[in-house]
């Protein structure tokens, strides 16, 4: 399995603070002048720690993925894409990043071993594929209808939900798509246009602790079989 060279990447030692005060301040000060004056606070307190967290987590979770390689981690830009938005605020009020499965891209449609983001009002840790394109959606639904593969994902999701994970996706239809049995045992999944499982959020005290790495690794270990199922059926 491919490895990322982490020799130049520092070990995760914690984010700037557990309450993400920087992002509260950024929400009140959406100006390029303010951000430029506080750029070092963002880089040192949030960007570099997120890079370190994801690189270290990637090395430790790689053995859980026996059929898939992991791509290098990606931390998303703090700048918002405002081209098609009525809200022209230039900056996001959170930091997020992911470790994708190799070959699935690095955007919202990537199949992710782990996605993690930190905001002042939310900590979010998830695995899976948030949104699927048309071809992937067709393959996903075909797998749900297949007795063996459908039963497998049902079993995996049952195990995860009993462990406190919640099932989600970018979008969900109100009804089962046309041509599918509305009484199918996996009808709820047939309505989805993606599939992720969100882990119970970590305690905020972990944001300033190396124990956050252990927490992420433990949650990803639980979700890894589902991620590999998704990568196989939507390839």
Secondary structure, 3 states (H helix, E strand, C coil): CCCCCCCCCCCCCCCCCCCCHHHHHHHHCCCHHHHHHCHHHHHHHHHHHHHHHHHHHHHHHHHHCCCCCECCCEECCCECCCCCCCCCCCECCEEEEEEEECCCCCCCCCEEEEEEEEECCCEEEEEEECCCCHHHHHHHHHHHHCHHHHHHHHHHHHHHHHCCCEEECCCECCCCCCCCCCCCCCHHHHCECCEEEECCCCCHHHHHCCHHHHHHHHHHHHHHHHHHHHHHHCC
